[in-house]
Amino acid sequence: MPAVTPREAPISIRPLRRSELPADTVALARFLIGKIVVRELPGLRLSGRIVETEAYPRRDPAAHHFRGPTPRNRSMFLRRGHAYVYFSYGNHFMLNVSAEIAGIGGGVLIRALEPLEGITQMEQHRKTTRLLDLARGPGRLASALRIDRSLDGADLCAPGPLWLGAITPSHPAPGERRALTLGKSPRIGISRAAHRLLRFYERSSPFVSGPPSLRS
């Protein structure tokens, strides 16, 4: 199991270009493991390394986009690289990334992050000092990064309050030098198409959510 090493010093993160994102939901879910979610707040930057995703591809009966676009889910039909943020179970927000070409529904749920920058602020947002619990799970990470519906539709490949990035080679983050080994499993908390292996995660990362049987 990799060491749990918080890092408060600023790190060098370059924005991801849309051309780098695979135009396929499942491929994008795999690609995003190891990439960075960056949240810009006034005078402060929060960031975390993606360690767990779930794919909700076209024609997926478990996806919000299955029955077509609505005012609530229209961000899932934007071209790949936009935020789809929704309120789940009446108590927390969840961050997704649109994953197909414009007009085609597809999304990648960001399920867990390894905190990198702004950890003290994340602790205040989450009201806990337990590093492993700051962003382990989609509701927790949205709370830690102050992600809500105001960010729905945000272009994650453009400057703004929320964007996707990658660590520059000369400034590796914790875990950036270790070999990245992906695991896959059924998605968590769904009833339709529950057998499909569309959840991807970094094997042995202590920041991955779910039961131990789905984190090995």
C-alpha positions, -999 to 999 in steps of 0.1 A, spaced: 0 0 0 15 34 -9 24 58 18 -2 84 27 18 117 24 -2 150 23 14 177 4 6 214 10 32 230 -11 20 242 -46 27 218 -74 29 224 -111 -2 212 -129 -8 217 -166 -44 219 -179 -56 190 -200 -64 198 -236 -97 184 -249 -78 167 -277 -61 146 -251 -94 132 -238 -106 100 -255 -139 105 -272 -153 74 -256 -168 71 -221 -151 39 -210 -117 49 -224 -120 83 -207 -129 67 -173 -96 47 -176 -76 77 -188 -87 100 -159 -71 77 -133 -40 96 -121 -51 130 -135 -59 160 -114 -91 178 -104 -84 215 -97 -108 238 -78 -100 275 -79 -114 295 -50 -106 332 -42 -69 333 -32 -67 295 -29 -63 264 -50 -75 229 -40 -65 199 -60 -67 161 -59 -54 132 -79 -82 110 -94 -79 74 -81 -114 61 -89 -140 66 -117 -171 50 -130 -182 50 -167 -218 56 -178 -215 51 -216 -242 57 -243 -273 35 -241 -265 26 -205 -298 20 -186 -280 30 -153 -271 64 -167 -290 97 -162 -288 103 -200 -305 70 -209 -339 85 -218 -324 116 -235 -316 152 -226 -335 171 -199 -329 204 -182 -312 185 -154 -289 163 -174 -282 184 -205 -245 188 -195 -240 151 -202 -247 158 -238 -220 185 -242 -188 175 -259 -163 157 -238 -146 176 -210 -175 195 -194 -188 191 -158 -221 175 -150 -230 181 -114 -261 167 -98 -276 165 -63 -278 129 -51 -301 114 -25 -310 148 -12 -278 154 7 -247 157 -16 -234 167 -50 -216 145 -74 -191 155 -101 -191 138 -136 -172 146 -168 -191 146 -201 -175 119 -223 -188 118 -259 -192 141 -288 -217 169 -286 -253 156 -286 -244 121 -274 -250 113 -237 -221 99 -218 -204 106 -184 -176 96 -161 -183 98 -124 -153 110 -103 -156 87 -73 -125 95 -52 -94 117 -50 -61 117 -33 -58 152 -18 -28 172 -30 -33 210 -24 -54 229 0 -57 201 25 -63 224 54 -92 240 36 -106 206 27 -105 197 63 -126 227 72 -151 220 44 -154 184 55 -151 190 93 -126 163 97 -88 160 99 -88 124 87 -69 126 54 -83 94 40 -119 106 45 -115 140 28 -123 129 -7 -129 91 -6 -163 89 -23 -181 112 -47 -201 131 -21 -171 137 1 -149 150 -27 -176 174 -38 -179 187 -3 -141 189 1 -137 209 -31 -169 230 -27 -185 216 -59 -222 223 -64 -247 229 -92 -233 263 -99 -204 244 -116 -227 223 -138 -217 227 -174 -183 242 -166 -157 236 -193 -130 215 -176 -105 221 -204 -106 259 -201 -95 284 -174 -121 287 -147 -132 277 -112 -129 239 -120 -106 222 -144 -88 190 -152 -50 188 -153 -19 166 -152 12 169 -131 42 182 -150 70 157 -152 94 179 -132 70 183 -103 57 148 -95 29 146 -69 27 119 -42 22 86 -61 31 101 -95 63 81 -97 48 48 -86 36 24 -112 -1 29 -119 -20 -4 -119 -57 -2 -127 -83 -24 -112 -119 -27 -124 -152 -39 -109 -189 -35 -111 -202 0 -103 -213 9 -68 -248 16 -57 -268 9 -89 -294 -17 -97 -295 -16 -135 -267 -30 -156 -250 -37 -122 -229 -66 -137 -209 -44 -160 -172 -39 -151 -173 -1 -155 -157 11 -123 -119 18 -125 -95 25 -97 -59 26 -87 -51 -8 -71 -40 -6 -34 -46 32 -31 -59 39 4 -80 68 -11 -103 45 -31 -138 42 -19 -161 12 -15 -157 -21 5 -123 -37 9 -133 -64 -16 -135 -37 -43 -102 -19 -35 -76 -47 -37 
